[in-house]
Amino acid sequence: MQSLINSELKKSESKPEPAKIEPIRPGNKAEISMLTIVGSRLMESRRLCLLNRRQAADLLGVDEFYLGRLENALDADHVQLELIRRAAEVFDVSIDYLFGITDDWERDPVVCYERQVGQWMYEEFKNQLLSQAVQQQKLLRKIDSIDYLVKKSMISLENIFTSLDRFRELNSEFDDMRGGNNLVNSIEKFKRSINVIQARLLRAKVLKLKLEKLPNEK
């Protein structure tokens, strides 16, 4: 009896053997990447045609579940090249697009070239608009700077004239002094020049308002 008890105790104290874990075999990364690209392009092409998965599967002549596994890159062993060819025809895209060789889905090379030219023209036009917008902003800043300087000059000039008039009142002989009349004429000439600058600046400010009303390219 004691021997049976000892035997049972030994069994309970013995540690169970760890379960065997099967190693995960890494797949071919290139194949997985290709399957992912093909699957995503199939899904994108189907959606561009406004087809749900069942409708697309019927047109391709395959099971809906199988198409879903292809789109999600879950069926690595049963990708039919004939299906890829049919998908290119049904979805009206190029085979190169489905395989990720090109991002242009257009099958006709002439149309593809025309689209590329159109895209290039659009980018050039957008760059020109951007360049013009930059130059426009520089011009507007220059107008603001000139306006500020002219206003300060006019204030200083008015102060000079006020002081000069007061000085002439207190010194009646100033105009008869040597160089006095020349000084007055020079200041008046400078004032006329400032008035001309103000008139031109006014036209520039009108242009500025027109430029600011133009729509900006975003």
C-alpha positions as CSV (number, residue, x, y, z in Angstrom):
1,M,0.0,0.0,0.0
2,Q,2.8,2.4,0.9
3,S,4.5,1.6,-2.4
4,L,1.4,2.7,-4.3
5,I,1.2,5.9,-2.3
6,N,4.9,6.7,-3.0
7,S,4.4,5.9,-6.7
8,E,1.4,8.4,-6.9
9,L,3.4,11.1,-5.1
10,K,6.3,10.7,-7.6
11,K,3.9,11.1,-10.5
12,S,2.4,14.3,-9.0
13,E,5.8,15.8,-8.3
14,S,7.2,15.0,-11.7
15,K,7.1,18.1,-14.1
16,P,5.1,17.7,-17.3
17,E,7.1,17.8,-20.6
18,P,6.7,21.1,-22.4
19,A,4.5,21.0,-25.5
20,K,6.4,21.0,-28.8
21,I,6.0,24.2,-30.8
22,E,6.2,23.9,-34.6
23,P,8.6,26.5,-36.0
24,I,7.1,29.1,-38.2
25,R,8.7,28.9,-41.6
26,P,9.2,32.4,-43.1
27,G,7.7,32.8,-46.6
28,N,9.4,34.3,-49.6
29,K,9.4,38.1,-49.0
30,A,9.4,38.9,-52.7
31,E,6.4,36.6,-53.3
32,I,4.5,38.1,-50.4
33,S,5.3,41.6,-51.6
34,M,4.1,40.8,-55.1
35,L,0.9,39.1,-53.8
36,T,0.2,42.2,-51.7
37,I,0.6,44.5,-54.6
38,V,-1.5,42.4,-57.0
39,G,-4.2,42.0,-54.3
40,S,-4.4,45.7,-53.6
41,R,-4.4,46.6,-57.3
42,L,-7.2,44.1,-57.9
43,M,-9.3,45.7,-55.1
44,E,-8.5,49.2,-56.3
45,S,-9.4,48.4,-59.9
46,R,-12.7,46.7,-58.8
47,R,-13.7,49.8,-56.7
48,L,-12.8,52.1,-59.6
49,C,-15.4,50.2,-61.6
50,L,-17.9,50.6,-58.8
51,L,-18.2,46.8,-58.4
52,N,-18.7,44.9,-55.2
53,R,-16.8,41.7,-54.7
54,R,-19.7,39.4,-55.8
55,Q,-20.3,41.3,-59.0
56,A,-16.6,41.3,-59.8
57,A,-16.3,37.6,-59.0
58,D,-19.2,36.8,-61.4
59,L,-17.6,38.8,-64.2
60,L,-14.2,37.1,-63.6
61,G,-15.8,33.7,-63.4
62,V,-14.4,32.9,-59.9
63,D,-15.8,32.4,-56.4
64,E,-16.3,35.5,-54.3
65,F,-14.5,34.0,-51.4
66,Y,-11.5,33.2,-53.6
67,L,-11.4,36.7,-55.0
68,G,-11.5,38.1,-51.4
69,R,-8.5,35.9,-50.5
70,L,-6.6,37.2,-53.5
71,E,-7.4,40.8,-52.7
72,N,-6.1,40.4,-49.2
73,A,-3.0,38.4,-50.3
74,L,-4.1,35.3,-48.4
75,D,-3.9,32.7,-51.2
76,A,-0.3,32.4,-52.1
77,D,-0.5,29.0,-53.8
78,H,-3.4,29.5,-56.2
79,V,-2.9,32.7,-58.1
80,Q,-4.0,32.2,-61.7
81,L,-2.2,34.2,-64.3
82,E,-5.3,33.8,-66.6
83,L,-7.3,35.5,-63.9
84,I,-5.0,38.5,-63.9
85,R,-5.4,38.7,-67.7
86,R,-9.2,38.6,-67.4
87,A,-9.1,41.1,-64.6
88,A,-7.2,43.5,-66.8
89,E,-9.9,43.2,-69.5
90,V,-12.8,43.4,-67.1
91,F,-11.5,46.3,-65.1
92,D,-10.0,48.0,-68.2
93,V,-6.6,48.4,-66.7
94,S,-3.1,47.3,-67.9
95,I,-1.5,44.1,-66.6
96,D,1.6,46.2,-65.7
97,Y,-0.7,48.2,-63.4
98,L,-2.0,45.0,-61.7
99,F,1.5,43.8,-61.1
100,G,2.7,47.1,-59.7
101,I,5.1,47.8,-62.6
102,T,3.5,51.1,-63.3
103,D,1.1,53.4,-61.5
104,D,-0.7,54.3,-64.7
105,W,-3.8,52.1,-65.2
106,E,-4.4,53.2,-68.8
107,R,-4.0,50.4,-71.3
108,D,-3.6,52.6,-74.4
109,P,0.0,53.9,-74.6
110,V,-1.1,56.9,-76.6
111,V,-3.6,57.9,-74.0
112,C,-1.1,57.2,-71.3
113,Y,1.5,59.5,-73.0
114,E,-1.2,62.2,-73.4
115,R,-2.0,62.0,-69.7
116,Q,1.7,62.3,-68.8
117,V,2.0,65.4,-71.1
118,G,-1.1,66.9,-69.6
119,Q,0.2,66.3,-66.1
120,W,3.5,67.9,-67.0
121,M,1.7,71.0,-68.4
122,Y,-0.4,71.3,-65.3
123,E,2.7,71.1,-63.0
124,E,4.5,73.8,-65.1
125,F,1.4,76.0,-65.1
126,K,1.1,75.6,-61.3
127,N,4.8,76.4,-60.8
128,Q,4.3,79.5,-63.0
129,L,1.4,80.6,-60.8
130,L,3.4,80.0,-57.7
131,S,6.3,82.0,-59.1
132,Q,4.0,84.9,-60.0
133,A,2.4,84.8,-56.5
134,V,5.9,85.1,-54.9
135,Q,6.8,88.0,-57.2
136,Q,3.4,89.6,-56.4
137,Q,4.0,89.4,-52.7
138,K,7.5,91.0,-53.1
139,L,5.9,93.8,-55.1
140,L,3.3,94.4,-52.5
141,R,5.9,94.6,-49.7
142,K,7.9,97.1,-51.7
143,I,4.9,99.3,-52.2
144,D,4.2,99.2,-48.5
145,S,7.8,100.1,-47.7
146,I,7.8,103.0,-50.2
147,D,4.5,104.2,-48.8
148,Y,5.8,104.2,-45.3
149,L,9.0,106.1,-46.3
150,V,7.1,108.7,-48.3
151,K,4.7,109.4,-45.4
152,K,7.6,109.9,-43.1
153,S,9.3,112.2,-45.6
154,M,6.2,114.3,-46.0
155,I,5.9,114.7,-42.2
156,S,9.5,115.7,-42.0
157,L,9.1,118.1,-44.9
158,E,6.0,119.7,-43.3
159,N,8.0,120.2,-40.1
160,I,10.8,121.9,-42.1
161,F,8.3,124.2,-43.9
162,T,6.6,125.1,-40.6
163,S,10.0,125.9,-39.0
164,L,11.1,127.8,-42.0
165,D,8.0,129.9,-42.2
166,R,8.3,130.7,-38.5
167,F,12.0,131.6,-39.0
168,R,11.1,133.9,-41.9
169,E,8.5,135.7,-39.8
170,L,11.0,136.3,-37.1
171,N,13.7,137.3,-39.6
172,S,12.2,139.4,-42.3
173,E,15.6,139.9,-43.9
174,F,16.0,136.1,-44.5
175,D,14.8,136.2,-48.1
176,D,17.4,138.9,-48.9
177,M,20.2,137.0,-47.2
178,R,22.7,135.3,-49.5
179,G,21.5,131.9,-50.2
180,G,18.3,132.3,-48.3
181,N,16.0,132.4,-51.3
182,N,17.9,129.5,-52.9
183,L,17.2,127.4,-49.8
184,V,13.5,128.1,-49.9
185,N,13.4,127.3,-53.7
186,S,15.2,124.0,-53.1
187,I,12.8,123.0,-50.3
188,E,9.8,123.8,-52.5
189,K,11.3,121.8,-55.4
190,F,11.8,118.9,-53.1
191,K,8.2,119.2,-52.0
192,R,7.0,119.1,-55.6
193,S,9.1,115.9,-56.1
194,I,7.5,114.3,-53.1
195,N,4.0,115.2,-54.5
196,V,4.9,113.5,-57.8
197,I,6.1,110.4,-55.9
198,Q,2.8,110.4,-53.9
199,A,0.8,110.5,-57.1
200,R,2.7,107.6,-58.5
201,L,2.5,105.7,-55.3
202,L,-1.3,106.2,-55.3
203,R,-1.5,104.5,-58.7
204,A,0.7,101.7,-57.3
205,K,-1.6,101.3,-54.3
206,V,-4.6,101.0,-56.6
207,L,-2.7,98.2,-58.4
208,K,-2.0,96.6,-55.0
209,L,-5.7,96.5,-54.2
210,K,-6.4,94.8,-57.6
211,L,-3.6,92.2,-57.0
212,E,-4.9,91.5,-53.5
213,K,-8.3,90.7,-54.9
214,L,-6.9,88.1,-57.3
215,P,-7.6,84.5,-56.2
216,N,-4.5,82.8,-54.7
217,E,-3.4,79.4,-55.9
218,K,-3.5,76.9,-53.1
